[in-house]
Amino acid sequence: MPTTAIFGAGVMGETLLSGLLRAGRAAADLVITERNAERARALGDRYGVRVLPNPVAAGSADTLVLVVKPQDMAALLEEIRDFVSPGNTVVSLAAGIPTGFLEARLPEGTSVVRVMPNTPALVDQGMAAIAPGRHCTQEHLAEAESLLSSCGRVLRLEEKHLDAVTAISGSGPAYIFYVVEAMIEAGVVLGLPRGTATELVVQTLYGAATMLRETGEHPTVLREQVSSPGGTTVAALRQLDDHRVRAAFVTAMEAAAARSRQLASGQG
C-alpha cells in the first residue's frame, strides 16, 4: 500500500490519522511528524504509527499531507522540498494557503491539492472541499478525496470557490454553535434549567439536520411545515425578520469570505 505522511499532528492531523485507521488503513502505511517530542511519542504509542523527522517522512511517503499552521508552511516546504519526488501527491489543509504558494516552493510539476476541512471531522461528520493545483491529475485528486472521506463528506471544487467554502462550511460550525448558545440562553431566561435547555436545543438541532438530509426537502418547505398561521413559530420568525437576522448571516459570511481572500493574498 502507498505510504501517507501527515506533517503536523495537532487536532486536525490526529483527526485525519485516527479516521484513516478506522477506515481500514494499516498503521504500517502511515507516518506522522510532530515538533513536540512528548506528543509525538504519545501519538506513536497510541496509534502504532511511525514518528519521523520531516525530511525522512517526506522521503518515505507517496502522499504528503500538510496540516501545519499557515505561518509555519513556508519553513516546512523549505525543509522537505528536496525530498519530494515526482509522482508524490501533496495535500494541504492549511487555511488560506493557495496551491500556487505550494507549487512555487516545491519541485516543478508537483501535484498539489488544497483542502478546506471543518471541525466536525472530529466526529466523522466533516465537510471538506478539495481543489486541484495546476499539475494535479485525476488520480492524485482521487487519492486526496479518499483521505478526507475517512472522516466525513468531500466535494471537488475549483480553487476559486474555496473562499466561499471557508465562509460557509469552514467557519460554519461556529455560526451553529452561536445560534445554539442563544437558544440555550433563551431557555434559561424562560425559566428552564440550563441542562434541560441544552438537551432540548441540541436534540432539536440534530433532528432538524437529520430531516434536511434524509427528506431532501428544501429548508423553506420544512420551515413552513412548522409555521402554523398565527402561531408561535410565526411570531418568533417575525421577530427574526424584524431584526434582519437573515441579512446579518449573509453579511457575516461575506465578511468571512473577504477575510479568507485577504489571508490567501498574504495580507495577514
PyMOL commands that set and color helices and strands:
alter all, ss='L'
color gray80, all
select helices_A, chain A and resi 11-22+27-29+37-47+54-60+70-83+99-105+119-123+138-151+159-170+172-189+194-215+219-226+232-242+245-264
alter helices_A, ss='H'
color red, helices_A
select strands_A, chain A and resi 4-7+30-33+50-51+63-66+89-92+111-116+126-132+152-156
alter strands_A, ss='S'
color yellow, strands_A
deselect
rebuild
show_as cartoon
